[in-house]
Amino acid sequence: MAYPIDRKLVIGVASSALFDLAESHEIYLSKGVEEYRKHQEENIDNPFQKGVAFPFIRRFLGINNAFPKQLPVEVVLLSRNSPETGLRVFRSIRHYGLNISRAAFMTGSSPYEYIPAFNASLFLSGNEEDVRKAIEAKFPAGVVLPSIATDDEADNQLRVAFDFDGVIADDESEAVFKKNNDLSEFETHETQKREIPHKPGPLADLFKKLSFMQKLEDKRLKDDPDYQRILRISIVTARNAPNHERVVTTLKNWGVSADASFFLGGMEKSRILTILRPHMFFDDQRSHLQSPEGDIPMVHIPFGIANKI
């Protein structure tokens, strides 16, 4: 029996993250709603090009292919479109063979309020205003930043990378550092609290549920030694030793783990990311969301002290 939606790992995605809507958005801005609607009608059978989040979403849905009895994951479309203009979006979804059937079409309004209704552990959107409203409401959301979208269809592995502070965990430690811009004060604080787990951050639920998916894969691999794992989860943080200990304490307390953890001590994260090649990297600081070739999908989590003006 398939999991009910309140037991699934659900991701909400806006069409602006899933597909390349640059042309349509320009028509909307320059010519208005009616011309936008007309453009979608005239091109209804012309699929949108893949967007930045497409490779991530395709692989995420692939988890269901490995577990057809449970179907433990789901993607829901959360859109500012009307049902009428959203027809092209769903025909594009069908064209690419994505198993997405649930949706909310808000006809110009933000869909962020419905994140908990769909039990979503993440809402991905290209609309920064919608994401900031979601974060302010304490819902898990991220802004998908522009990048080159590449999708190797022969590669079914899903590689997801997270910053730690302000993403998986709360921003308590970042607040200590930002208060006086004093690294030694931060290190003292973290050393004193190395055995005290952090409180959850905005993407803690996503991280925990992805870790549960790994446990499903562990069981599958035990039953079938030829099984090829789908998920690979990494943490890429500016922390270094000894303040990495609190990261370990937190994950252990939560009963979760990562496949790889990188404690960089201030190194540019892109040095790791260009080798790791994640299909999505989540960070709360825009300055860390850069890569030399601009071809790593990056998501900004506008949460906490790092995003205060």
Backbone torsions as a table, in degrees:
resi	resn	phi	psi	omega
1	MET	NA	133.3	-179.9
2	ALA	-66.7	150.4	177.7
3	TYR	-65.0	139.3	169.0
4	PRO	-66.6	159.7	-171.1
5	ILE	-62.4	-27.1	-179.8
6	ASP	-76.2	-3.8	174.6
7	ARG	-113.2	-0.6	-179.5
8	LYS	-87.7	160.3	166.1
9	LEU	-89.4	109.8	-173.9
10	VAL	-111.3	135.4	173.1
11	ILE	-119.6	128.5	173.2
12	GLY	-94.6	136.2	-178.2
13	VAL	-135.2	136.4	174.0
14	ALA	-85.2	151.9	178.8
15	SER	-60.8	-26.1	178.9
16	SER	-67.8	-21.5	177.3
17	ALA	-93.6	-35.9	-175.5
18	LEU	-75.9	-36.6	-176.4
19	PHE	-126.0	163.6	175.8
20	ASP	-85.7	104.8	-176.8
21	LEU	-107.4	21.0	-174.7
22	ALA	-56.9	-46.9	-178.9
23	GLU	-63.7	-46.9	-179.5
24	SER	-63.1	-40.7	-178.9
25	HIS	-65.3	-38.1	179.0
26	GLU	-64.7	-39.6	176.6
27	ILE	-63.9	-41.2	178.8
28	TYR	-61.3	-44.0	-177.5
29	LEU	-71.3	-39.5	-172.8
30	SER	-90.4	-28.1	-173.3
31	LYS	-122.0	-10.9	174.3
32	GLY	96.3	176.9	-171.8
33	VAL	-64.1	-42.3	-175.0
34	GLU	-65.7	-42.2	177.5
35	GLU	-68.0	-34.1	175.7
36	TYR	-62.0	-47.0	179.4
37	ARG	-61.3	-43.4	179.6
38	LYS	-62.4	-40.6	179.5
39	HIS	-62.1	-41.9	179.8
40	GLN	-67.0	-39.2	178.2
41	GLU	-63.4	-45.1	-177.0
42	GLU	-68.2	-23.9	-177.6
43	ASN	-114.2	23.8	-170.7
44	ILE	-59.1	-31.4	-180.0
45	ASP	-100.2	12.1	175.9
46	ASN	-101.1	102.3	-173.8
47	PRO	-62.1	143.3	172.0
48	PHE	-64.0	151.1	172.4
49	GLN	-71.3	154.6	179.8
50	LYS	-62.1	138.8	177.6
51	GLY	-97.6	-175.9	-174.6
52	VAL	-61.2	-39.2	-176.5
53	ALA	-84.2	-6.1	-174.5
54	PHE	-58.5	-50.4	-178.9
55	PRO	-59.0	-37.9	177.8
56	PHE	-64.0	-48.5	-177.1
57	ILE	-65.7	-41.8	179.6
58	ARG	-59.0	-45.6	-178.8
59	ARG	-70.5	-37.8	177.7
60	PHE	-59.1	-45.7	178.5
61	LEU	-66.0	-23.2	177.8
62	GLY	-64.2	-18.2	175.7
63	ILE	-59.7	-36.2	179.2
64	ASN	-65.2	-31.4	178.4
65	ASN	-64.8	-32.0	179.5
66	ALA	-80.0	-21.7	-178.1
67	PHE	-131.6	66.3	-173.4
68	PRO	-66.4	-22.2	178.4
69	LYS	-75.7	-39.7	-177.1
70	GLN	-87.3	-35.3	-172.5
71	LEU	44.7	63.9	-168.4
72	PRO	-78.7	-7.2	-178.7
73	VAL	-125.0	159.2	178.2
74	GLU	-152.7	148.9	173.5
75	VAL	-118.6	132.3	179.1
76	VAL	-117.2	135.5	176.3
77	LEU	-84.1	122.4	176.7
78	LEU	-117.0	107.9	-164.4
79	SER	-128.5	145.4	170.9
80	ARG	-79.6	-10.8	179.1
81	ASN	-65.3	163.7	166.7
82	SER	-85.7	162.9	176.0
83	PRO	-56.0	-33.6	-178.7
84	GLU	-67.0	-52.2	-179.4
85	THR	-74.1	-18.0	178.6
86	GLY	-79.1	-6.3	179.2
87	LEU	-58.4	-40.8	-179.2
88	ARG	-65.6	-34.9	178.5
89	VAL	-62.3	-47.5	-178.1
90	PHE	-70.6	-31.1	175.3
91	ARG	-69.2	-32.6	175.3
92	SER	-67.8	-41.3	176.7
93	ILE	-58.3	-44.6	179.9
94	ARG	-67.2	-38.8	179.4
95	HIS	-57.4	-39.8	-177.5
96	TYR	-89.1	0.1	176.4
97	GLY	72.6	28.4	178.4
98	LEU	-85.9	130.8	-178.5
99	ASN	-85.9	76.9	177.0
100	ILE	-123.2	122.8	-176.8
101	SER	-127.0	-25.1	-179.8
102	ARG	-91.8	146.2	-178.1
103	ALA	-157.7	156.4	168.4
104	ALA	-127.6	118.7	177.2
105	PHE	-106.7	119.1	-168.4
106	MET	-104.6	1.9	175.2
107	THR	50.4	54.7	175.1
108	GLY	99.9	-18.8	179.8
109	SER	-90.5	161.4	177.6
110	SER	-74.9	138.7	-179.8
111	PRO	-90.9	5.6	-168.3
112	TYR	-61.6	-29.6	-177.1
113	GLU	-63.5	-18.0	-175.6
114	TYR	-95.5	5.7	177.6
115	ILE	-55.7	-50.5	-180.0
116	PRO	-68.9	-29.0	180.0
117	ALA	-61.5	-34.2	178.9
118	PHE	-94.4	7.5	178.4
119	ASN	59.5	34.2	-175.6
120	ALA	-78.6	131.6	175.4
121	SER	-89.7	-2.5	179.3
122	LEU	-164.1	139.5	171.0
123	PHE	-122.0	119.3	179.6
124	LEU	-105.0	129.2	-179.4
125	SER	-150.4	152.6	171.9
126	GLY	-87.2	-4.0	-178.0
127	ASN	-93.9	106.3	-175.4
128	GLU	-64.1	-36.5	-179.9
129	GLU	-62.0	-43.7	179.2
130	ASP	-61.9	-41.4	-178.5
131	VAL	-67.9	-42.7	179.4
132	ARG	-63.1	-38.7	176.3
133	LYS	-62.8	-40.0	179.0
134	ALA	-64.0	-45.7	179.9
135	ILE	-63.1	-40.8	178.3
136	GLU	-62.3	-30.9	178.1
137	ALA	-85.9	6.2	179.4
138	LYS	67.7	33.3	174.3
139	PHE	-103.2	148.9	-178.0
140	PRO	-79.3	118.9	-176.1
141	ALA	-154.4	157.1	179.0
142	GLY	-149.2	148.1	177.9
143	VAL	-89.3	119.6	176.5
144	VAL	-79.1	115.9	-176.6
145	LEU	-85.0	152.0	179.8
146	PRO	-60.7	134.9	173.4
147	SER	-159.3	171.7	176.7
148	ILE	-74.9	122.8	-178.2
149	ALA	-93.3	115.2	176.1
150	THR	-122.9	140.4	-176.4
151	ASP	-137.7	99.3	176.6
152	ASP	-79.6	104.3	-174.1
153	GLU	-69.4	-14.9	176.6
154	ALA	-82.5	-10.4	-178.6
155	ASP	-103.4	107.7	-178.5
156	ASN	-100.8	0.2	176.7
157	GLN	-70.4	143.7	176.8
158	LEU	-111.9	112.2	-179.0
159	ARG	-107.8	119.7	-177.2
160	VAL	-123.6	130.3	-178.8
161	ALA	-122.8	141.2	-177.3
162	PHE	-127.9	138.9	157.8
163	ASP	-70.0	164.0	-178.0
164	PHE	-97.6	-69.1	-175.5
165	ASP	-67.0	130.0	178.7
166	GLY	80.9	2.1	179.3
167	VAL	-128.9	-71.8	174.8
168	ILE	-77.1	-45.0	179.3
169	ALA	-104.6	170.3	177.9
170	ASP	-70.9	-177.4	-175.7
171	ASP	-102.8	22.5	-179.4
172	GLU	-53.0	-48.8	-175.8
173	SER	-72.0	-37.0	176.2
174	GLU	-62.1	-36.4	179.5
175	ALA	-64.5	-36.9	177.5
176	VAL	-63.0	-44.8	-180.0
177	PHE	-67.2	-44.4	-176.2
178	LYS	-66.6	-28.7	-175.4
179	LYS	-56.6	-46.1	-178.7
180	ASN	-124.7	5.9	-176.9
181	ASN	51.3	44.8	-172.5
182	ASP	-121.5	107.6	-177.9
183	LEU	-65.2	-37.2	-178.5
184	SER	-65.8	-36.3	177.5
185	GLU	-65.7	-39.9	176.4
186	PHE	-61.5	-46.2	-178.3
187	GLU	-64.1	-39.8	177.5
188	THR	-63.4	-44.6	179.7
189	HIS	-59.5	-46.0	-177.3
190	GLU	-71.5	-33.8	177.1
191	THR	-66.0	-42.4	179.4
192	GLN	-65.2	-29.3	-176.8
193	LYS	-108.8	21.4	-174.1
194	ARG	-62.1	-21.5	179.4
195	GLU	-102.9	9.5	179.4
196	ILE	-110.7	115.3	-178.0
197	PRO	-66.0	149.4	174.9
198	HIS	-69.9	158.2	167.8
199	LYS	-77.0	154.8	-177.6
200	PRO	-64.1	144.9	172.5
201	GLY	-96.5	-173.4	-173.8
202	PRO	-62.6	-28.9	-178.7
203	LEU	-108.4	18.8	178.6
204	ALA	-61.0	-43.2	-178.6
205	ASP	-63.6	-40.5	177.1
206	LEU	-61.3	-46.7	-179.2
207	PHE	-61.5	-44.6	-179.1
208	LYS	-63.0	-42.3	-178.0
209	LYS	-72.5	-33.3	173.0
210	LEU	-64.1	-37.0	177.0
211	SER	-64.3	-36.4	175.7
212	PHE	-64.8	-38.3	176.4
213	MET	-60.3	-35.9	177.4
214	GLN	-64.3	-35.4	177.7
215	LYS	-66.2	-36.6	173.9
216	LEU	-61.7	-40.0	179.2
217	GLU	-69.1	-34.8	175.6
218	ASP	-57.9	-45.9	-179.5
219	LYS	-65.4	-41.6	180.0
220	ARG	-62.8	-41.1	-179.9
221	LEU	-66.5	-34.9	177.7
222	LYS	-65.0	-38.6	179.5
223	ASP	-79.0	-28.4	-176.5
224	ASP	-137.4	95.3	-176.9
225	PRO	-60.4	-17.1	179.8
226	ASP	-88.7	-3.1	-178.6
227	TYR	-63.2	135.4	177.9
228	GLN	-99.6	119.0	-179.0
229	ARG	-60.0	146.0	176.8
230	ILE	-96.3	-49.4	-170.6
231	LEU	-86.2	139.1	167.3
232	ARG	-140.4	117.0	-174.0
233	ILE	-111.1	133.1	-178.9
234	SER	-130.9	151.0	170.4
235	ILE	-112.3	129.4	179.2
236	VAL	-126.7	104.2	-173.2
237	THR	-127.9	151.9	178.1
238	ALA	-74.9	-9.0	177.2
239	ARG	-62.8	159.3	170.5
240	ASN	-140.2	-178.1	176.9
241	ALA	-71.8	142.5	6.4
242	PRO	-92.6	-0.9	-175.0
243	ASN	-76.7	6.1	171.4
244	HIS	-73.6	-17.6	-174.3
245	GLU	-61.1	-35.0	-177.7
246	ARG	-71.1	-28.3	173.3
247	VAL	-61.7	-48.5	179.6
248	VAL	-61.3	-44.1	178.3
249	THR	-58.2	-44.4	-177.3
250	THR	-64.1	-49.7	-178.1
251	LEU	-64.1	-39.4	178.7
252	LYS	-63.5	-41.9	178.8
253	ASN	-62.5	-35.0	179.8
254	TRP	-81.6	-12.0	-178.8
255	GLY	75.1	31.2	-178.9
256	VAL	-129.5	168.5	178.5
257	SER	-154.9	165.2	175.2
258	ALA	-110.9	155.0	175.5
259	ASP	-70.7	-33.1	179.6
260	ALA	-147.4	142.5	177.3
261	SER	-131.5	131.5	-178.0
262	PHE	-119.3	117.0	178.9
263	PHE	-107.1	103.0	-161.3
264	LEU	-96.6	-12.7	178.1
265	GLY	54.9	39.2	176.2
266	GLY	93.9	-5.6	174.4
267	MET	-59.1	154.1	174.0
268	GLU	-63.7	128.2	-177.8
269	LYS	-66.3	-25.6	-179.0
270	SER	-62.2	-24.8	178.4
271	ARG	-63.1	-32.9	176.6
272	ILE	-85.4	-42.9	-173.8
273	LEU	-64.2	-33.3	-179.9
274	THR	-67.8	-21.3	175.3
275	ILE	-92.1	-42.3	-178.4
276	LEU	-65.4	-36.4	179.6
277	ARG	53.8	56.2	178.5
278	PRO	-68.6	153.2	173.9
279	HIS	-83.7	-10.2	172.5
280	MET	-162.1	132.8	174.4
281	PHE	-123.2	128.8	-176.5
282	PHE	-109.8	127.0	178.6
283	ASP	-146.7	149.2	179.7
284	ASP	-90.0	-6.3	-178.7
285	GLN	-115.2	120.8	-177.6
286	ARG	-59.4	-33.2	-176.9
287	SER	-63.6	-20.3	179.6
288	HIS	-92.0	-5.9	-173.7
289	LEU	-99.4	63.3	-179.3
290	GLN	-141.6	148.0	173.9
291	SER	-141.5	148.6	-174.8
292	PRO	-55.8	-40.0	-176.6
293	GLU	-96.2	-6.1	-179.7
294	GLY	64.6	28.7	-175.4
295	ASP	-119.5	18.5	175.0
296	ILE	-108.2	121.7	179.8
297	PRO	-62.6	122.7	-176.6
298	MET	-119.6	141.4	178.6
299	VAL	-128.4	125.4	178.3
300	HIS	-91.4	127.2	175.7
301	ILE	-103.8	98.1	-173.9
302	PRO	-77.8	67.3	-172.5
303	PHE	-119.3	143.0	164.2
304	GLY	76.1	-164.4	-171.5
305	ILE	-61.1	-31.6	-178.5
306	ALA	-65.5	-16.2	-177.0
307	ASN	-116.1	11.3	175.8
308	LYS	-80.4	139.5	178.3
309	ILE	-86.4	NA	NA
